[in-house]
Amino acid sequence: MATSPPTEPPPIPSPLTESQLADYRRDGFLVLRGAIDDADIVRWEEALARNPPLDGTLDPAAPTWPEPGRYTLALNAAKDPDLADLAQHPTITAAAAAALGAPPRLTAFVLYDRTPGGAGIPSHNDYKRWRPVGSSMDWLFTIVPFCDFDAEAGRLLVAPGSHHLERVTDGPERPQCVAPPVRPAEDDYVDPDLRRGDLLVMNMHLWHRADGNRSDRHRIGAFNKYAAADAPPATGYFLFDDDVHAALAPANRELLAVHSDRPVATTRLLLMRGPDDHEFLVVDGEGDESTPATLPGGPAVVERAIPDWDVGNYIASLAASVRDRVAIELPWVSYVGDFPEGDHLCRVYAYTLTGQGFPVPYRDASWLDRAAVVEHADRLAVDWVPEAIDRWLDPTVLRGKGLTQAQSRVDQYAY
């Protein structure tokens, strides 16, 4: 299976004191000075030399590394054993687990290279409903600078307390609601004085910015993202391949919530009628009762409205298929899991109808509760629908609202 539900591995000893955890909750960040041995960083630098940061520039004006710009090494680079060591480093993962208060799941392995002359990045926070690395409701950065982030190489500045956790609330729907953030004043930012070998733990909602690189050396750092095991990204995870899974030590393989060499080629919607009814829409295969019934959906297509290196958001193609098949417009969906469908994986999302829509029938479709789904299993094209229902109804899972890139270009907090 490519996806496994959250489990309870043995607890990781916390490297953080209660005072440090209190500082993290108050400020939204915490710096552990000299937490990473220099020998480890040297080994990771050698691995980076074998794996240039060519997974996509974040600066359209810098087409070729190492010209001035900002570049990333991400995607499945952690299949390199030394880079896998960076993803599973015990100091890093233990700090992430302590700050999250839950077992961590790697949502992105990222090395950033801001080459000499590379521009900085303006104030922002990284909770983003369209991105696999940003749409979990409980995630954080672990940042390890490979050089001093000083005034020459480019400082990383943070605005203490700007994570504003009070804007995250429960709503009438299963996923949580997030109000638009409050932008801090530019003079609210401080320099945490990051040095080579430090470890910065930073909340997903914390506002930060970075200066440009005015030095003659590369400004490199590891910016891994970890989500709590019970808080999957609303868009779905980046799908690591099996080589990354194999590169991790067996005891650390639960760091990957999903992995597979099979692509996500279809996407389907678990459409629930009413927050209390627990009935789900099953449609006839092609509008034809002689073909197996299934959940509404269609081909999984990567959206390119907001170019970036991380993939895994197939909401736009799902919304188009659902609009064509059952004539509804989805304001948001939330990721449920990846399930086998033929020779590929199917990424399943869910949405709950509020009961406020116009009461029109759905053609060639049936509303079934879980027991009826099991009873009519011989009619269904796949056998995993009951498991998908169980995951969606699991009250222990913390869910957010995933949006398309096109929706987010207008206002990612609109729904």
Secondary structure as GFF3:
##gff-version 3
##sequence-region A 1 415
A	DSSP	alpha_helix	18	27	.	.	.	ID=ss1
A	DSSP	beta_strand	29	32	.	.	.	ID=ss2
A	DSSP	alpha_helix	38	50	.	.	.	ID=ss3
A	DSSP	beta_strand	70	73	.	.	.	ID=ss4
A	DSSP	three_ten_helix	77	79	.	.	.	ID=ss5
A	DSSP	alpha_helix	81	87	.	.	.	ID=ss6
A	DSSP	alpha_helix	90	100	.	.	.	ID=ss7
A	DSSP	beta_strand	104	108	.	.	.	ID=ss8
A	DSSP	beta_strand	111	114	.	.	.	ID=ss9
A	DSSP	beta_strand	121	124	.	.	.	ID=ss10
A	DSSP	beta_strand	139	145	.	.	.	ID=ss11
A	DSSP	beta_strand	156	158	.	.	.	ID=ss12
A	DSSP	three_ten_helix	165	167	.	.	.	ID=ss13
A	DSSP	beta_strand	168	169	.	.	.	ID=ss14
A	DSSP	beta_strand	177	178	.	.	.	ID=ss15
A	DSSP	three_ten_helix	186	188	.	.	.	ID=ss16
A	DSSP	beta_strand	199	203	.	.	.	ID=ss17
A	DSSP	beta_strand	208	210	.	.	.	ID=ss18
A	DSSP	beta_strand	219	228	.	.	.	ID=ss19
A	DSSP	alpha_helix	242	247	.	.	.	ID=ss20
A	DSSP	three_ten_helix	250	255	.	.	.	ID=ss21
A	DSSP	beta_strand	264	273	.	.	.	ID=ss22
A	DSSP	beta_strand	279	283	.	.	.	ID=ss23
A	DSSP	beta_strand	297	299	.	.	.	ID=ss24
A	DSSP	alpha_helix	315	326	.	.	.	ID=ss25
A	DSSP	beta_strand	334	341	.	.	.	ID=ss26
A	DSSP	beta_strand	344	353	.	.	.	ID=ss27
A	DSSP	beta_strand	365	368	.	.	.	ID=ss28
A	DSSP	alpha_helix	370	375	.	.	.	ID=ss29
A	DSSP	three_ten_helix	377	379	.	.	.	ID=ss30
A	DSSP	alpha_helix	385	393	.	.	.	ID=ss31
A	DSSP	alpha_helix	405	411	.	.	.	ID=ss32
###
